[in-house]
Every structure is written in C-alpha cells, then in structure tokens.
Amino acid sequence: MTSKHFPDVSRDTAPQDIYRKIVSEIDDGVIGIDAGGIIRLCNPSAERIFGWEYGELLGKPLDVLLPEHLRAFHAKLVSNFFAGAGEARYMGARTAEIVGLRADGSEVHLGITILKTSTTSEHMMIAVIRDISERISYQRELLRLAQTDPLTGLLNRRAFHESFAARMAHGEPAMSSVALLDLDEFKALNDRYGHDAGDEAIIRFADILRQTIRSGDLAARWGGEEFILFLPNTSSQSAVAVVERVRAAFADAVFGWRRGGSGSLTVSAGIVTDRIGKGGLDAAVARADIALYDAKRGGRNRIVRIRDPQDTVAMSADH
C-alpha cells in the first residue's frame, strides 16, 4: 500500500509490512477519519466499494460517503464513539441497516466495524467496511417470498396479519372496515374448464383488486378463491363503494377458456364496519364471513354489510 492511501504511523518493520499487505489486498474497505470527520486514509477496496478513483477520497469529509438524511445522525454517533470508553464496536443490527453513498449517487448497504486508534499526533477512527448489498437483497427477496401469495402477488394470510398489526402500532383508526370477497361458483368453474381456468380467474381478480382499491387499503389472498380487504378510516358507506367498484369491474371482465367457450364471473362480499382495534381483527373477520355467507345464500354477486352486530344490509348487483 502506498503512503497515499495509508500514511506511516511507525517505523517500518516486518510485521508492519505484513499489516500493510493485508490492508491493501483484503476485500473489505478500510477508512480512517480524524476527530473532525476528514478522511485521512483509505485502501483500494474502500475506493471500489464507494466508486471513487484512486486517491480521490483522501482529505474529503466523511459526509461524501453518507446519504444526506443520515449525516447529522452519523456525526453524532462518531462524536459519541470518540468520547466513549469503548475501543471497538459493530455498527448496525438485525433490524437496522447501515447505508452508504456511492460516487454515482446510488446507495450501498454496509456492514461496518469501527475502532479507535492513534498516530503520534492525533486520534483517529478506523472503519472496516463490507459491502453487504447482495446479502440484503437476498434477505429481502426471501422476506417477499415468505409474505407473498405466489399465484397473485398479493400478501398471504400471515403477512396480512403482520401488516395489520404494524398499522395498529401507529395508532388505531376511529372506524374501519373489513371485507371478505369470494369468487362465485368457483368449484363449478374448475370442474368444467380445469384448474388453469380457476387460476386465471384468481389472477385476474387479484389484478382488479390491486387496480381498484385505494392506496391506503390492505389486500391479501385469504385462501383459495377468498380475498380480504382492510379499509382503515372508512365508514360503512365508503367501504361498500370501494367493494362495489371491485365487484362491478370483475363482473365486466370477459374470460376465454382453453377448453373452449367464454364467459364472465362474479364475486360476493361481506363487509363489517366497526372500531377495529389491535385485538379486533379476528372478530371482524368472523362477522364479515357471516355477511359473506348471507351474500352467497341471497343469490351471489352481492354485497352484504354489517354496521354493528344487530344491523345487516344486503345489496344486489343492481343496487
């Protein structure tokens, strides 16, 4: 390693040469800053990770390697670390990510170990940096697959529960609605045209659901041909309006089956509107399921809403 990257801090010795070779050739980046946050040393791997040319980082503030929204927070961390008693620590945790800024403006996910050291004249902080972007991307893909219904791309049941809980953690809405929607005559469709036709119907309905509901609504495939909606801060009347748009759009869709023939399909829905708190989802779903059963029994292609346990209102397709 040349002095441009890593200045001499002691007389050259055989061990020092070994250290220089290790730091120069390892894949991990090594960056050193002084107490003012100025980069005083770096190795080639650090330049590669952050996309800078040879020697360009030296003398620049550490801020050039940080997204703007993280700079003040990071400066406080560095100050506290310099002032603290600890000599080394790993930055980040299982639930947190360290994000750096590349020269081209893109972000890179990092694992960083920091330690304090000294030259003959000043204290320095050394960061050993590893690019973990690929690992983060892989973990996120695994999480997406675990949370997503593979046929429709919607949330699965478990992810719906988790997303609902996350919403409730930020405050319970005064009034919300839960809707269960079930494709009508689905078994007959499978029996007559095959499971490919059933899959096509489910996929088309999921697409309509995504395109029709509002940005703040939560949708999932509940299981089989059944879907669920959580409509926060939504009155009974507004919930019916949302679900009616879904019902009408699906009824208008025309299908052509591989086994021959074409046709359309319908969906029935049950809606419950209440003050649905953290522990109230299961009860709301159970009541929406009763309303859905009433919609099926009443002729299908219908919406039945329950505004409270004693209030049930049924609406046909032409309401």
Disulfide bonds with the S-S distance in Angstrom:
none
